[in-house]
C-alpha cells in the first residue's frame, strides 16, 4: 500500500500527494489511491479547519514538528500537495508503515 505513494524529493523537502475527505466520523488514514495518501478528517472544510487538522494529523503521524508540514497546493480542494521538510521519501515510507501497523 505505502509503496504505491507518489513522493517527490525537492530542494525544500519531500512532496506528498493527499486526497482528503472532510467531515468523516474520525480522523484516520484510509489507504492509498492513484499515488495519493487518502486521509479522512473529522474537521469540516470551513475557515481552514480541515487544512489545520490535516497538517496537525500528518505532523503527529510522521513525528514531525508542525512547522515542517505545509500545504503547497490545493488549499481549497480535496487533492492537496504537502511539503514535508526534513524527511526523505524513504523516511516517509518507513514512518507511515510503522504508524499504520499500530
Beta strands, then each sheet from edge to edge (+ up, - down):
strand 1: 7-9
strand 2: 14-21
strand 3: 28-33
strand 4: 36-40
strand 5: 69-73
strand 6: 79-84
sheet 1: 1+ 2- 4- 3+
sheet 2: 1+ 2- 6+ 5-
end
